[in-house]
Amino acid sequence: MKCLLIIIALAIAVVIDQVSKVYVLTEIVEDMQANEFLNLVHVWNKGISFGLFSGEDSNFIFMGLTTLITLVLLYLLSKAQERALIISYVFIIGGALGNLIDRIKYGAVFDFIDLHISGFHWPAFNIADAFICIGGGMLFVSIIFNKKILKTT
């Protein structure tokens, strides 16, 4: 039962990410200001966070790294017993798979969320990136505050 719920959660994360990207790609044809804090933009990222390491051949390298990291996280997920660990791994893996699909389909990751306040813009990101950050934050907090997790990782 646990395995089925994890598969469903991963599928939901990937579908939410991919549907949001397809929507923005097809329905929002040019960059637009959604409200005073949010723009919807079209940014293709061949690198990693903030566009770092976005050389010509970087996409294949990052596809391989993403696959390797995802496999390690899947292994850790299979061993996890703590609910917080399971949820954090699902968020991270779901986000990684969403961005991996972009790299396979488009040769780059599609970012479209541009948050800004008082002229400061956070680098464009997508739902998959948000899932990875949420999962990473949850994993960090879980490891720091749960001594039982420290003994099992």
Secondary structure, DSSP 8 states (H G I E B T S, - for coil): -HHHHHHHHHHHHHHHHHHHHHHHHHH--S-EEEETTEEEEEEEESSSGGGTT--TTHHHHHHHHHHHHHHHHHHHHHH--SHHHHHHHHHHHHHHHHHHHHHHHHSSEEEEEEEEETTEE---B-HHHHHHHHHHHHHHHHHHH-HHHHHH-
